[in-house]
Amino acid sequence: MKASPRTTIPYWLAEPYTPPPVASDAGPAGPADVVVVGGGVTGCSCALTLARGGMRVRLVEARQVAGGASGRNGGFALRGGAPAYDEARETLGAAQAVALWRLTERALDAMAELAGAALRRVGSVRLAVDEPELQELEREQRALREDGFEAEWLEVLPAPLERLFAGGFVHPGDGALEPALWVRRLAGHAREAGAELVEGQRLDRSAIDRLDAGAVVLAVDGMTDDLLPELGHLVTAMRGQVLATEPLGDRLFDRPHYARGGYDYWQQLSNGRLVLGGRRDTSLDTERTSVEETTGLIQDQLDGFAAELFGRPLKVSHRWAGIWGETVDRLPLAGRVPGTERLWVAGGYSGHGNVLGFACGDLVARAILGEPPPELALFDPSRAPI
Ligand SMILES: Cc1cc2nc3c(=O)[nH]c(=O)nc-3n(C[C@H](O)[C@H](O)[C@H](O)COP(=O)(O)OP(=O)(O)OC[C@H]3O[C@@H](n4cnc5c(N)ncnc54)[C@H](O)[C@@H]3O)c2cc1C
């Protein structure tokens, strides 16, 4: 199938979805203590913690739960943040880097309890394409082990990795997600805890400012600067593109793999399909956009890379794009929006939000419940850009 530019449905969202019975037809039922805007992993996690904490919560989603990046991503559930561990240790200091990595390890454990079969804790593989990247990986793996984190060097690369890569290591606690299934389950947990879900309702900033609620959480990652232009100097929209193949007879990859600093990533699902994304660095300027469309240029690159991995052209069944929020320092923004009383934000995960989004949604909810967790200081939205 030749790649062509268009908007397409992700493999993860291709299954028919019956939205749960919600109050959207009848209109919102009375005031809420907290309105959460955005039905991705962040908003659903936030709504779950708030509802369990006894708040009346309404989650408002413009499309469907998981219709944004949370149902359009590569399905990697990785600990840590977007920067490599040794870089984070240098810029944040050892204590803060350890706190961030431990936060995400705890989040992964909590996700595993909620996700059922939508999360497989199979670990992930970080690979180097050349000698300079190999040295980067050696520095990161050493730093992780020095600070007590598991990270296993791959002494021998199995086929076909040995043909294409210089080396790599395993993060044993990481996982492979079916992201839309996972976030719908999370939304189900939030609903069971008492949260109200309203799908198909887009709120603009003036509607948000008029909401009758004690607090409003903006959990819209790639659309953060749209709703909060005052944070536009810290976070902007970025596009990622992905493809999925038809089921493949040969199973080459038993866990998610990524290389070239995350510009290439892929996982093979239990049904044999390859889900592969990245190559954004082919055209960084055009991928700095909030337009959720595939392009022929990047999709052709993905086709080529998939063929390199399997040694033959592969039949592609799904192509899609998604938008995430990229911050200047590649750390999320989570906390009260500077200069406001009741607006909160959680987003800007810089392409690393499956676990961080779950964690940040929960952190913000706990702050609203009156117990601000110390980790929130790491993501202070009033920090100065570096
Ligand atoms: C192609 C791609 C690959 C990625 N791969 C990975 C990966 O493998 N691992 C990883 O950890 N991260 C990955 N990410 C990043 C990760 O998907 C996101 O950071 C994460 O899903 C963000 O979740 P969220 O809930 O904050 O935002 P989203 O999932 O984007 O949810 C925000 C929701 O808000 C809704 N919304 C927006 N504006 C409004 C409005 N005005 N009113 C009402 N609703 C609104 C949207 O419809 C959307 O559903 C990837 C992202 C992309 C795009």
The ligand as an SDF file (V2000), in Angstrom:
LIG
                    3D

 53 58  0  0  0  0  0  0  0  0999 V2000
    2.2460    9.1910   17.4450 C   0  0  0  0  0  0  0  0  0  0  0  0
    2.4800    9.2230   18.9230 C   0  0  0  0  0  0  0  0  0  0  0  0
    3.2580    8.2250   19.5120 C   0  0  0  0  0  0  0  0  0  0  0  0
    3.4850    8.2640   20.8830 C   0  0  0  0  0  0  0  0  0  0  0  0
    4.1050    7.2040   21.4780 N   0  0  0  0  0  0  0  0  0  0  0  0
    4.1910    7.1600   22.8250 C   0  0  0  0  0  0  0  0  0  0  0  0
    4.6810    5.9970   23.4740 C   0  0  0  0  0  0  0  0  0  0  0  0
    4.9210    4.9670   22.8400 O   0  0  0  0  0  0  0  0  0  0  0  0
    4.8550    6.0340   24.8150 N   0  0  0  0  0  0  0  0  0  0  0  0
    4.5230    7.1380   25.5500 C   0  0  0  0  0  0  0  0  0  0  0  0
    4.7070    7.1230   26.7640 O   0  0  0  0  0  0  0  0  0  0  0  0
    3.9680    8.2100   24.9680 N   0  0  0  0  0  0  0  0  0  0  0  0
    3.7880    8.2410   23.6420 C   0  0  0  0  0  0  0  0  0  0  0  0
    3.2040    9.3130   23.0460 N   0  0  0  0  0  0  0  0  0  0  0  0
    2.7160   10.4030   23.9050 C   0  0  0  0  0  0  0  0  0  0  0  0
    1.4230   10.0360   24.6070 C   0  0  0  0  0  0  0  0  0  0  0  0
    0.5390    9.4050   23.7070 O   0  0  0  0  0  0  0  0  0  0  0  0
    0.7530   11.2910   25.1400 C   0  0  0  0  0  0  0  0  0  0  0  0
    1.6800   12.0950   25.8380 O   0  0  0  0  0  0  0  0  0  0  0  0
   -0.3780   10.9410   26.0960 C   0  0  0  0  0  0  0  0  0  0  0  0
   -1.2840   10.0520   25.4800 O   0  0  0  0  0  0  0  0  0  0  0  0
   -1.0810   12.2190   26.5250 C   0  0  0  0  0  0  0  0  0  0  0  0
   -2.2800   11.8870   27.1640 O   0  0  0  0  0  0  0  0  0  0  0  0
   -3.2520   13.0590   27.5700 P   0  0  0  0  0  0  0  0  0  0  0  0
   -4.4060   12.4340   28.2280 O   0  0  0  0  0  0  0  0  0  0  0  0
   -2.4940   14.0850   28.3410 O   0  0  0  0  0  0  0  0  0  0  0  0
   -3.6370   13.7500   26.1940 O   0  0  0  0  0  0  0  0  0  0  0  0
   -4.5390   13.1540   25.0040 P   0  0  0  0  0  0  0  0  0  0  0  0
   -4.5290   11.6890   24.9780 O   0  0  0  0  0  0  0  0  0  0  0  0
   -4.1480   13.8920   23.7760 O   0  0  0  0  0  0  0  0  0  0  0  0
   -5.9880   13.5610   25.4430 O   0  0  0  0  0  0  0  0  0  0  0  0
   -6.4340   14.8790   25.3990 C   0  0  0  0  0  0  0  0  0  0  0  0
   -7.9010   14.8390   25.0260 C   0  0  0  0  0  0  0  0  0  0  0  0
   -8.4160   16.1510   25.1340 O   0  0  0  0  0  0  0  0  0  0  0  0
   -9.3870   16.3300   24.1420 C   0  0  0  0  0  0  0  0  0  0  0  0
   -9.5040   17.7700   23.9360 N   0  0  0  0  0  0  0  0  0  0  0  0
   -8.6040   18.6060   23.3670 C   0  0  0  0  0  0  0  0  0  0  0  0
   -9.0720   19.8720   23.3790 N   0  0  0  0  0  0  0  0  0  0  0  0
  -10.2820   19.8200   23.9930 C   0  0  0  0  0  0  0  0  0  0  0  0
  -11.2630   20.8140   24.2970 C   0  0  0  0  0  0  0  0  0  0  0  0
  -11.0700   22.0860   23.9770 N   0  0  0  0  0  0  0  0  0  0  0  0
  -12.4100   20.4320   24.9250 N   0  0  0  0  0  0  0  0  0  0  0  0
  -12.6020   19.1150   25.2560 C   0  0  0  0  0  0  0  0  0  0  0  0
  -11.6990   18.1430   24.9810 N   0  0  0  0  0  0  0  0  0  0  0  0
  -10.5560   18.4860   24.3650 C   0  0  0  0  0  0  0  0  0  0  0  0
   -8.8390   15.5830   22.9370 C   0  0  0  0  0  0  0  0  0  0  0  0
   -9.8660   15.1820   22.0470 O   0  0  0  0  0  0  0  0  0  0  0  0
   -8.1420   14.3990   23.5920 C   0  0  0  0  0  0  0  0  0  0  0  0
   -8.9260   13.2330   23.6000 O   0  0  0  0  0  0  0  0  0  0  0  0
    2.9670    9.3270   21.6700 C   0  0  0  0  0  0  0  0  0  0  0  0
    2.1800   10.3130   21.0840 C   0  0  0  0  0  0  0  0  0  0  0  0
    1.9230   10.2600   19.7200 C   0  0  0  0  0  0  0  0  0  0  0  0
    1.0540   11.3180   19.1160 C   0  0  0  0  0  0  0  0  0  0  0  0
  1  2  1  0
  2  3  1  0
  2 52  2  0
  3  4  2  0
  4  5  1  0
  4 50  1  0
  5  6  2  0
  6  7  1  0
  6 13  1  0
  7  8  2  0
  7  9  1  0
  9 10  1  0
 10 11  2  0
 10 12  1  0
 12 13  2  0
 13 14  1  0
 14 15  1  0
 14 50  1  0
 15 16  1  0
 16 17  1  0
 16 18  1  0
 18 19  1  0
 18 20  1  0
 20 21  1  0
 20 22  1  0
 22 23  1  0
 23 24  1  0
 24 25  2  0
 24 26  1  0
 24 27  1  0
 27 28  1  0
 28 29  2  0
 28 30  1  0
 28 31  1  0
 31 32  1  0
 32 33  1  0
 33 34  1  0
 33 48  1  0
 34 35  1  0
 35 36  1  0
 35 46  1  0
 36 37  1  0
 36 45  1  0
 37 38  2  0
 38 39  1  0
 39 40  1  0
 39 45  2  0
 40 41  1  0
 40 42  2  0
 42 43  1  0
 43 44  2  0
 44 45  1  0
 46 47  1  0
 46 48  1  0
 48 49  1  0
 50 51  2  0
 51 52  1  0
 52 53  1  0
M  END
$$$$
